[in-house]
Amino acid sequence: MHFRTTYHSLLFYKRIFCHFLQMPIYAVIFRASKSGSIADNWDVARGMRDASPNSFAKKFATVTEAKNYIKGFNFKIVQNAKSMNVVSGDKGVKRKKIKEDQNNSVISSVKEFSEKVNKAFNDLQVSLTCFPGLSGFCIKQLKDLNYEVIGKLNEILKVNETESNKDVPLSNTTNDHIVNGTLPTCESILLSDKVVDFHFNEKKEVIIYTDGACSNNGYKGASSGAGIWFGDSHPLNSSFKVPGVQTNNNAEIYSVIKAIETVKEIAGLTKVNIHTDSEFVIKCMNEWVPRWRTNGWKTSAGSEVKNKEMLMMLDHLIKSMDSVSWTHVTGHSGCHGNEEADKLARLGAKHGY
């Protein structure tokens, strides 16, 4: 009986592990030609998107989901679109030439796969903590194996990048947690009798994705929401209705406020690395707020600073932390963390007070 229970438990964990190793699929939508195509990695999807004006790409778990998404637009599915000239209704529009770079494609695949492996190990480790009779030594062995596998993948990645003629910036891949060519450390913290994993950069700052959203921004009836994202299925992923003025900028600021409050008050962490697509927030905190604070929260023209209350709150929070750094990500470009934070922000905009 005990053997059967153990056997089925191991099968369960095997399914979890295999699920997280699945590579994402991308649906690329060509609005101009009313067509779409399927790509099996981000480099190919980005190439097709950039080669045709008024196009975008969206990530899915399976080919079927990607095809259904294209069919939902009543668009035809184009096979092998990267080698075809996808023609739009506008004549005379010059298409960018899609460069086939096999080395860069391999690099991107390794990066994406290494992040999947890392996440699978971390989720498996959390699941196994509930497995009866499993010693702490076994958990340590699993963690050591994780570091060894990821370390080898990272070595391969660095060799391939050296051999490649073109340096592919890591921020443009879907491996959101890879920073400056290195994978972050993953540490487990006990929160309310539950082991929770957090990703840290090389400065020991916890990595958080934030985003703000506002429906009808600038118009009557506008509604703002904020989202914070730590990782897939993370218990601290949250969405919030933004108080006060309902604008997109206010929502972006509020999302960072909630991110810092969450790690400080719930996790007891005092170093954060904010990943955001808002250049406005980054410039505010790095350049403008110090001047506004000195000028009594007045602009150089002497007028009141917009979003003053939110910015003052964020400024106060940052001063209470040991370290707050910023990483800008391009919005709606296939960055998984940014896309998930955006979903949470949009959900928050729909909430009532």
Secondary structure, 3 states (H helix, E strand, C coil): CHHHHHHHHHHHHHHHHHHHCCCCEEEEEECCCCEEEEECCHHHHHHHHHHCCCEEEEEECCHHHHHHHHHCCCCEECCCHHHCCCCCCCCCCCCCCCCCCHHHHHHHHHHHHHHHHHHHHHHHHHHHCCCCCCCHHHHHHHHHHHHHHHHHHHHHHHHHHHHCCCCCCHHHCCCCCCECCECCEEEEEEECCEEEEEEECCCCCEEEEEEEEEECCCCCCCEEEEEEECCCCCCCCEEEECCCCCCHHHHHHHHHHHHHHHHHHCCCCCEEEEEECCHHHHHHHHHHHHHHHHCCCECCCCCECCCHHHHHHHHHHHHCCCEEEEEECCCCCCCHHHHHHHHHHHHHHHCCC
